[in-house]
Structures are given as C-alpha cells and as structure tokens.
Amino acid sequence: MFNILDKSEIMNLNEFGKELQKHRKEQKISQTKLCEDLNISRATLSSLENGRGEIGFRKILQIIDYLGYEFSLKEKSLFPTLEDLRDE
C-alpha cells in the first residue's frame, strides 16, 4: 500500500509529489527513465513532484504502480493514531 505519510490525514499535492520523488530516487530511477517507460512528459512529472501542474488520476496510479506501490483507501478511525498522540 502507498501509505505516504503514515498519518490519517489527506496530504496536499505538494506533499504527495515530494513523496513520489523520494520513492523514485530511493529506487535510483531517473525522471527520464520513468517518463519514457510510462509515456509521460518529463515536464509533467517534474510539475507533479514539485506540487504544480495537473496530471490525471490514472497517470498517478500508473506512477505509483511503476514504483512498486498500490493506492488504497481506508476508513478513517474514530481514534487517534499513535503518531497523532506523539504530535500533541
């Protein structure tokens, strides 16, 4: 599962892009390689990684899958997580 921040909150596009970039770099995948393999422009990927621009949800799912993750929705708990309690 692509559990980006390990928190129960929805992240903004900038945080999401930075996490994608982090996972891509950890796997030593260049922007050029990813873009060639998924047939997207480097400018589009760069914009996404920097929290700008528009990209379709289907392309986002393809990028997540390419990096070896999956997207998952889960019901929000009524109780705070351990991370929430530590942040207080």
Secondary structure, DSSP 8 states (H G I E B T S, - for coil): ---SSSSSS---HHHHHHHHHHHHHHTT--HHHHHHHHT--HHHHHHHHTT-S---HHHHHHHHHHTT---------SS--HHHHHH-
